[in-house]
Amino acid sequence: MGKQSKRPGRRDRKRYNSPLSAHTQQGRILKPPIKSLPNLREIPWPKHTLPDMLWLCSVLATNEEIVGIPIIARTLNVIDGVIGSQESDDVEDEFPVMDGRLSSLGHVPEEAQDSILSDLVDRGLYDSAMPEGFAHALAMYPNAPGRWLLKPWMDRGLSVDGATAEAFLRPVITEALDGRGRVATRAKAIVVGRYFRADKITVSADANLPLDLFPKYPFMLNKEEVKTVDSFSRAMFMGLIGAKAENEDCSLSEEWAQSFWRSNWRVYRCSTNEASMMSTDDTDLVSEATREYSARAVKLHEAFLDVALKLIQTCSRPIAMKY
C-alpha cells in the first residue's frame, strides 16, 4: 500500500486573520486593525463607489469568472504596457494605477488612447472587454470618465439606445449592489491586486497577510482560502479608497458617482413590481400574503433557536472571530 497523504489539520494551517488582541475596542465594538487606522474614511459602496467600478462589475456580472477575470487582467495589462512605453522615468511614480476603476481609466493620456484601443482590437480583446451593451450604457452619461474606451463602437456607427442600455445595466447593478457579494468582492480584489502589482502597497515582512494566495485567486484556491482573500480584499479596498478620500484624491470618482445616480432619474423610468401595483381593495390577497410571510418568519425563528441551542450545548470554547 502506498503512503496516504496527510491533510493538514487546523493547527497546521497558516493563520491569516488578525488575533483578537490586535483589535481595538471602542465602546462595545471590537474593530479589526484595518478599521483602526488613523484618518480612514469609510466610503459607502453603492452610493459612492459602485459607479466607479462599473466596468469591472459589468465584465464580472456578464461572464463566468474563468472568462471575465482574464479579460480584465489582459485589458489592464495592455493599458499598462502602452502607457509604460510612452511615459518618461520622471513621471512614472506620479501616474495613477490602472486598476480598472473608471476614474483611473479617465486619467489615461490622450496620446496613449488610440494606441491602446488599436492594440485591444488587434488582439481580438476589445469586443469582450467593452461589449456593445456596456457601450450603450456608458454612452448614456456624457460626463462618465473613461468614455474614450467607446471610440471603436462610435466609429462603427453605434446609435446609443436607452432601452438597450437599461437592459444591460439593470442586471449588472443588481448583481453588484451588495458590497460583500461575489461580483463586488471580485472587483475589489482586482483593484487591490493591481496596487500590489504596481508596488504601491508595501507591507512588513512579518505582516500576517494572505499575499501568497493572491496569485492563485480564485481558481486555484479552496473555499476557505477564497474566503480569506475575499475578506482581506474587502478590508484592503476600504483602506485604499478611504485613504484616497481623506487625502482628497478621489474627486473624479465622487463627482462621477453623484452624476451617475442623479442622471438615472432622468434617463431611466422607475420600475415597480406587481406587488406595488396592487389595488388597496385587494384585501384578500394582502391578507393571504401576510399570513404566508408570518408563517415563514415563525419557522425561521424556530430553526434559529434550535441551532443556537445546539451550539450552546456543544461548544466548549469560544468561536474564533474572523475578519
RAGISUL-V161499 format. One record per residue. RES is the residue in three letters. NEAR is the number of other C-alpha atoms within 12 Angstrom. D_CENTER is the distance of its C-alpha to the mean C-alpha in Angstrom with 1 decimal. Layout:
res={RES/RES}
near={NEAR/NEAR}
d_center={D_CENTER/D_CENTER}
This chain:
res={MET/GLY/LYS/GLN/SER/LYS/ARG/PRO/GLY/ARG/ARG/ASP/ARG/LYS/ARG/TYR/ASN/SER/PRO/LEU/SER/ALA/HIS/THR/GLN/GLN/GLY/ARG/ILE/LEU/LYS/PRO/PRO/ILE/LYS/SER/LEU/PRO/ASN/LEU/ARG/GLU/ILE/PRO/TRP/PRO/LYS/HIS/THR/LEU/PRO/ASP/MET/LEU/TRP/LEU/CYS/SER/VAL/LEU/ALA/THR/ASN/GLU/GLU/ILE/VAL/GLY/ILE/PRO/ILE/ILE/ALA/ARG/THR/LEU/ASN/VAL/ILE/ASP/GLY/VAL/ILE/GLY/SER/GLN/GLU/SER/ASP/ASP/VAL/GLU/ASP/GLU/PHE/PRO/VAL/MET/ASP/GLY/ARG/LEU/SER/SER/LEU/GLY/HIS/VAL/PRO/GLU/GLU/ALA/GLN/ASP/SER/ILE/LEU/SER/ASP/LEU/VAL/ASP/ARG/GLY/LEU/TYR/ASP/SER/ALA/MET/PRO/GLU/GLY/PHE/ALA/HIS/ALA/LEU/ALA/MET/TYR/PRO/ASN/ALA/PRO/GLY/ARG/TRP/LEU/LEU/LYS/PRO/TRP/MET/ASP/ARG/GLY/LEU/SER/VAL/ASP/GLY/ALA/THR/ALA/GLU/ALA/PHE/LEU/ARG/PRO/VAL/ILE/THR/GLU/ALA/LEU/ASP/GLY/ARG/GLY/ARG/VAL/ALA/THR/ARG/ALA/LYS/ALA/ILE/VAL/VAL/GLY/ARG/TYR/PHE/ARG/ALA/ASP/LYS/ILE/THR/VAL/SER/ALA/ASP/ALA/ASN/LEU/PRO/LEU/ASP/LEU/PHE/PRO/LYS/TYR/PRO/PHE/MET/LEU/ASN/LYS/GLU/GLU/VAL/LYS/THR/VAL/ASP/SER/PHE/SER/ARG/ALA/MET/PHE/MET/GLY/LEU/ILE/GLY/ALA/LYS/ALA/GLU/ASN/GLU/ASP/CYS/SER/LEU/SER/GLU/GLU/TRP/ALA/GLN/SER/PHE/TRP/ARG/SER/ASN/TRP/ARG/VAL/TYR/ARG/CYS/SER/THR/ASN/GLU/ALA/SER/MET/MET/SER/THR/ASP/ASP/THR/ASP/LEU/VAL/SER/GLU/ALA/THR/ARG/GLU/TYR/SER/ALA/ARG/ALA/VAL/LYS/LEU/HIS/GLU/ALA/PHE/LEU/ASP/VAL/ALA/LEU/LYS/LEU/ILE/GLN/THR/CYS/SER/ARG/PRO/ILE/ALA/MET/LYS/TYR}
near={3/4/5/6/6/7/9/9/8/9/8/9/12/18/19/26/30/26/18/18/13/19/21/19/15/11/7/7/11/20/23/26/27/31/28/21/21/13/18/24/22/27/26/21/30/26/26/29/41/40/42/44/47/47/50/46/47/47/42/39/34/33/22/18/24/19/19/29/35/24/33/37/30/25/36/39/25/30/35/33/20/26/30/25/16/21/19/12/12/8/12/17/14/13/24/28/35/38/40/46/39/39/34/34/36/30/29/35/24/19/16/26/29/21/26/36/33/22/24/29/23/14/17/16/26/31/25/28/37/37/29/33/34/40/40/31/39/42/33/29/30/19/22/36/34/34/33/31/40/38/27/27/26/18/12/12/13/20/20/24/21/25/18/23/29/28/19/29/36/28/22/31/36/24/29/36/29/22/33/27/24/27/37/39/39/44/44/43/44/41/41/36/39/31/25/25/22/23/13/21/19/14/14/9/8/10/15/19/28/30/29/19/26/29/19/16/30/28/20/15/19/14/13/22/27/26/28/32/38/39/33/35/40/35/35/36/42/33/30/37/37/29/23/23/24/20/14/16/18/28/21/29/35/31/24/34/33/24/25/36/24/16/22/23/13/14/22/23/13/11/12/9/8/8/13/11/11/14/12/12/10/14/12/13/15/17/14/13/15/14/14/14/14/14/14/14/14/14/14/14/14/14/14/14/14/14/15/14/13/13/15/14/11/12/13/9/9/10/11/12/16/24/28}
d_center={48.1/45.2/43.2/40.4/37.1/36.3/32.8/31.6/32.1/30.0/32.0/31.4/27.6/26.0/24.5/21.1/20.7/22.6/26.0/27.0/29.3/26.5/25.2/26.6/28.2/28.1/30.4/29.5/25.9/24.9/22.1/20.5/21.2/17.9/18.5/22.1/21.7/23.8/22.7/19.1/17.8/15.2/13.1/12.4/8.8/10.3/13.3/12.5/8.9/7.6/10.6/10.0/6.8/9.1/10.3/7.5/6.6/10.4/11.2/9.2/10.6/14.0/14.6/15.2/13.0/16.2/16.4/13.1/12.0/15.5/15.6/12.8/14.5/17.9/17.1/15.9/18.9/21.2/20.1/20.6/23.9/25.4/24.6/25.9/29.0/29.7/29.1/31.7/31.6/32.1/28.9/26.6/25.4/24.8/22.5/18.8/16.4/15.2/11.5/10.5/9.9/12.8/14.5/14.9/16.1/18.4/20.2/21.4/25.2/27.1/29.4/26.6/25.0/27.8/27.9/24.1/24.5/27.7/26.3/23.4/26.1/28.5/26.2/25.5/21.8/21.6/21.8/19.1/16.6/17.8/19.1/21.7/19.7/17.0/20.0/21.6/18.6/18.0/21.7/22.1/21.0/23.7/22.0/18.6/17.8/17.9/20.3/22.5/20.4/22.1/25.6/26.5/25.8/27.9/30.6/30.8/31.7/28.6/29.6/26.6/26.7/25.1/25.4/23.7/20.9/20.5/20.8/17.9/15.6/16.4/15.1/11.8/11.4/12.8/10.4/7.2/9.4/9.1/6.7/8.1/8.1/7.8/5.7/2.8/4.3/5.3/3.3/3.9/6.9/7.9/8.1/10.0/12.0/13.2/14.5/16.4/17.6/18.9/20.6/19.2/18.6/21.8/22.5/25.9/27.4/27.7/24.2/23.1/19.6/18.4/18.4/20.6/18.1/15.5/17.7/18.0/14.4/14.0/17.1/19.8/18.9/20.3/18.5/19.2/18.0/14.6/14.4/15.5/12.9/10.1/11.9/12.6/9.2/8.1/11.6/11.8/8.8/10.7/13.8/13.0/12.0/14.8/17.2/16.7/17.4/20.4/21.7/21.4/19.3/16.8/19.3/18.2/14.7/16.3/19.0/16.8/14.9/18.4/19.8/17.2/17.8/21.5/22.0/20.7/23.7/26.0/24.7/23.9/26.1/25.1/25.3/26.8/27.2/30.7/30.9/30.7/33.4/35.9/39.2/40.1/43.3/41.6/42.2/42.8/39.4/37.7/39.9/39.1/35.3/35.8/37.9/35.4/32.4/34.7/35.8/32.3/31.5/34.8/34.0/30.5/32.2/34.9/32.5/30.7/34.0/35.2/32.3/32.5/36.3/35.9/33.5/35.9/38.8/37.2/35.2/37.4/34.9/31.9/28.5/26.3/23.5/20.2/17.2}
